[in-house]
Amino acid sequence: MAFVTGSSRLNLAEPTAEQQVRYDELIERRAAREPLQHLTGTAAFRYRELAVGPGVFVPRPETEVMVGWILDRIADVQNPLVVDLCTGSGAIAGAVATERPDSTVHAVELSPEAVAWARRNLAGTGAILHEGDIDGCLPELDGRVDAVISNPPYIPLTAWESVTAEVRDHDPALALWSGDDGLDEIKVVAATAGRLLVPGGWFACEHADVQGESAPAVFAATGHFAEVRDHQDLSARNRFVTGRRV
């Protein structure tokens, strides 16, 4: 109701007849499992409010923990060079660029629909957006990047029935599914991070809670990284893997 009337949740205004109709329509859509963020057109992520809607993955609070981890790793790096792979809405790239205004941030996204949302969300942040596949991206930055961060598609195709309707029916398939075991795109992230990172540079990559062993194994198997370890999210579930380029 606060969204519909444009008032504070602590001081709700009495809705007009037109606003009441609009409110009832939104309630029906939410009851049909349409994401709340699609109804309001916004999603909060760290210190920013992002524009979201059909065609782009809605950023999750769990990803904020991973962003904070990377920011801590590059805290003492002057003018860090950071690459966000599979940027989607631009949530990660925008957060890093905003919280580290001295950084240079590149964001890569394949989906044209998501790129349109990312362009909107990254406007004014200084982040540089690239439309295309992460495989082979940004060769001019090989061996120069201080941090690579990614929230790639990672849901196993075998997990289709267990995914909530809000995600399965409304987030774009390209942002969700990644082969039978969910590791197809994570393997590309591992190879790309190994190519881009400067020796001593850090990566962080989100994964499904069932990939707490398999995702770190992907990065360890490349031979490019040391200190590979897994981290839990706000719900104490395995959620992202990190490591350092040797």
C-alpha positions in Angstrom: 0.0 0.0 0.0 2.9 2.4 0.7 4.2 1.8 -2.8 0.8 2.4 -4.4 0.0 5.6 -2.4 3.6 6.9 -2.4 3.6 7.3 1.3 5.8 6.0 4.2 5.1 2.6 5.6 5.1 4.2 9.0 2.5 6.8 7.9 0.3 5.2 5.3 -2.0 7.5 3.4 -5.6 6.7 2.8 -5.8 5.3 -0.8 -8.0 6.9 -3.4 -10.4 4.7 -5.3 -8.0 4.4 -8.2 -5.2 3.5 -5.9 -7.3 0.8 -4.2 -7.9 -0.8 -7.6 -4.2 -0.7 -8.4 -3.4 -2.2 -5.0 -5.9 -5.0 -5.5 -4.4 -5.8 -8.9 -0.9 -6.0 -7.4 -2.1 -8.3 -4.6 -3.6 -10.6 -7.3 -0.3 -10.7 -9.2 1.7 -11.4 -6.1 -0.7 -14.2 -5.2 0.0 -15.7 -8.6 3.7 -15.8 -7.6 5.0 -12.8 -9.6 8.0 -11.5 -7.8 7.5 -8.5 -5.5 10.4 -6.7 -7.2 8.6 -7.0 -10.6 5.5 -5.4 -9.1 7.5 -2.4 -7.7 10.1 -2.3 -10.5 12.9 -2.0 -8.0 15.3 -4.2 -5.9 17.6 -3.1 -3.1 21.2 -4.2 -3.3 23.7 -3.1 -0.7 23.5 0.7 -0.8 21.7 1.1 -4.1 18.2 0.7 -5.4 18.1 -1.0 -8.8 15.6 -1.1 -11.6 14.4 -4.6 -12.4 11.7 -6.4 -14.3 11.0 -9.0 -16.9 14.1 -10.1 -18.7 16.6 -9.7 -15.9 17.6 -11.8 -12.8 16.4 -10.2 -9.6 19.5 -9.7 -7.3 19.5 -11.5 -4.0 20.7 -10.4 -0.5 23.0 -13.4 -0.4 25.1 -12.0 -3.2 25.8 -8.9 -1.1 28.0 -11.0 1.2 30.2 -12.0 -1.7 30.5 -8.4 -2.8 31.6 -7.4 0.7 34.2 -10.2 0.7 35.8 -8.9 -2.6 35.7 -5.3 -1.4 37.6 -6.4 1.7 40.2 -8.2 -0.4 41.0 -5.1 -2.5 40.7 -2.6 0.3 44.4 -1.9 0.1 44.7 -1.9 -3.7 45.0 1.5 -5.2 42.8 2.1 -8.2 41.7 -1.6 -8.5 40.7 -3.1 -11.8 37.6 -5.3 -11.3 35.6 -7.5 -13.7 32.1 -8.6 -13.1 31.2 -11.7 -15.2 27.5 -12.3 -16.0 26.5 -9.0 -14.6 22.7 -9.3 -15.2 21.1 -6.2 -13.7 24.5 -4.7 -13.0 24.0 -5.1 -9.3 27.6 -6.3 -8.5 29.4 -3.9 -10.8 27.4 -0.9 -9.6 28.0 -1.8 -6.0 31.8 -2.1 -6.5 32.0 1.1 -8.6 30.0 3.1 -6.1 31.7 1.8 -3.0 35.2 2.0 -4.6 35.0 5.2 -6.7 38.7 4.9 -7.5 38.2 1.5 -9.2 37.8 0.7 -12.9 34.9 -1.8 -13.2 34.1 -3.8 -16.3 30.8 -5.7 -16.5 30.1 -8.4 -19.1 26.6 -9.7 -20.0 25.3 -11.9 -22.9 21.6 -11.3 -22.7 20.4 -8.2 -24.7 17.4 -7.8 -22.3 19.6 -7.9 -19.2 22.1 -5.5 -20.9 19.3 -2.9 -21.2 18.6 -3.1 -17.5 22.3 -3.1 -16.6 22.8 0.0 -18.8 20.1 1.8 -16.8 21.5 0.7 -13.4 25.1 1.5 -14.2 24.4 4.9 -15.5 26.5 7.4 -13.6 28.6 4.8 -11.8 31.6 4.8 -14.1 31.3 1.1 -14.7 32.0 0.0 -18.3 29.4 -2.4 -19.7 30.2 -5.0 -22.4 27.6 -7.1 -24.2 28.8 -10.5 -25.1 29.9 -13.9 -23.9 32.2 -14.1 -21.0 34.2 -16.8 -22.8 37.1 -15.0 -24.4 35.9 -11.6 -23.2 38.3 -8.6 -22.5 41.5 -10.1 -23.8 43.2 -6.7 -23.5 42.9 -7.2 -19.7 44.6 -10.6 -19.5 46.8 -10.8 -16.5 46.0 -7.3 -15.3 42.8 -7.6 -13.2 42.8 -7.3 -9.4 39.5 -9.0 -8.8 37.0 -11.1 -10.8 33.5 -11.6 -9.3 30.6 -13.5 -10.8 27.1 -14.6 -10.0 26.7 -16.9 -13.0 23.8 -19.3 -13.9 24.4 -22.4 -11.7 21.1 -24.2 -11.1 21.3 -27.9 -12.2 18.7 -28.8 -14.8 17.8 -31.7 -12.6 16.6 -29.3 -9.9 13.8 -27.8 -12.0 10.9 -28.9 -9.9 12.5 -27.7 -6.6 12.9 -24.1 -7.8 10.2 -21.7 -6.6 7.7 -20.3 -9.0 8.9 -16.8 -8.6 12.3 -17.8 -9.9 11.4 -20.6 -12.4 8.6 -18.7 -14.1 9.9 -15.1 -14.0 13.7 -15.0 -13.9 15.2 -15.5 -17.3 16.3 -19.0 -18.1 19.7 -17.9 -19.3 20.4 -16.6 -15.8 19.4 -19.8 -14.1 20.3 -23.1 -15.7 23.7 -24.4 -16.4 23.8 -28.0 -17.4 22.8 -31.2 -15.6 25.1 -30.4 -12.6 24.8 -26.6 -12.8 28.6 -26.2 -13.3 28.8 -25.5 -17.0 29.1 -21.7 -16.7 31.1 -21.9 -13.5 33.8 -23.7 -15.5 33.9 -20.8 -17.9 34.1 -18.4 -15.0 37.1 -20.3 -13.6 38.9 -20.3 -17.0 38.2 -16.6 -17.6 39.3 -15.6 -14.1 42.5 -17.6 -14.5 43.2 -15.7 -17.7 42.3 -12.2 -16.5 43.7 -12.1 -13.0 47.1 -10.6 -12.1 49.2 -12.9 -9.9 47.8 -12.4 -6.4 44.4 -11.2 -7.7 41.2 -12.6 -6.1 38.1 -14.2 -7.5 34.7 -14.8 -6.0 32.0 -16.9 -7.6 28.5 -17.6 -6.4 27.0 -21.2 -6.7 24.1 -23.3 -5.5 24.0 -24.6 -2.0 24.5 -28.2 -3.2 27.8 -27.2 -4.9 29.8 -26.5 -1.8 32.3 -29.1 -2.8 31.9 -29.3 -6.6 32.3 -25.6 -7.3 35.6 -25.2 -5.4 36.8 -28.4 -7.1 36.3 -26.7 -10.5 38.6 -23.8 -9.6 41.1 -26.0 -7.8 41.3 -28.3 -10.9 42.6 -25.4 -13.1 45.8 -25.2 -11.2 45.6 -21.4 -11.4 44.5 -20.7 -7.9 45.6 -21.0 -4.3 43.6 -20.5 -1.0 40.4 -21.9 -2.7 37.7 -22.1 -0.1 33.9 -22.0 0.2 31.8 -19.5 2.1 28.3 -19.6 3.6 25.5 -17.1 3.0 23.2 -15.3 5.4 21.2 -18.5 5.9 24.3 -20.6 6.7 24.2 -22.3 3.3 27.2 -22.9 1.1 27.0 -20.0 -1.4 30.2 -18.8 -2.9 33.8 -19.9 -3.6 36.9 -17.7 -3.5 40.6 -18.0 -4.3 43.8 -16.2 -5.3 45.6 -16.4 -8.6 49.1 -18.0 -8.2 
